[in-house]
Amino acid sequence: MSEIDDIKYRLLGSFLDFIRFFYKERTGRKFELSQPTSRESHFITISKALTRVSRGEVNRLIINIPPRYGKSEMLIHFVAWMLARYADSNFIYVSYSKTLATKQTSTIKQIVQNPYFKRLFGMDLSNNTQAKDNFETNSNGSVYAVGSDGTITGRGAGIKNVNRFGGAIIIDDILKPNEASSDVMRESINDWYFN
């Protein structure tokens, strides 16, 4: 087995290794794990939970941590990791604003367009994909960004009738922090979610 194959299988087999590799590729900085005493890093805990999602062991996951603790960074890398594993996966990435959701999907696109990503996983984007908020893979996978007040009619996440991971709806910061205590805003988001 070649060195490239070794790297490929290590990254496909470990979400945390995938984040470390592509975070450094993208930013030039090391992905630092928190070092709490008497418990594991929250990055390891989240990584384990998302790995269980990738295996189909969990189909609804809530991650509650304070802002600026790396949740969004992990979620964008999770989408890229799953596209590396299953290029036909379909994702809808939701945030409180279309602008923020587009920022996150733009970063996902940046990861999957990295030359190492293409070399390791052979996945590429469709030739007619220019947008940062709505792009497709050459295997009919997709990533679509939407704000919490936006519409997803006609869009889908996942793949019907497959016995493996096929995509997900990622809801990342559905409310602005200053709106979270508003009963009216929470009710509006609940109505949007359930409809």
Disulfide bonds with the S-S distance in Angstrom:
none
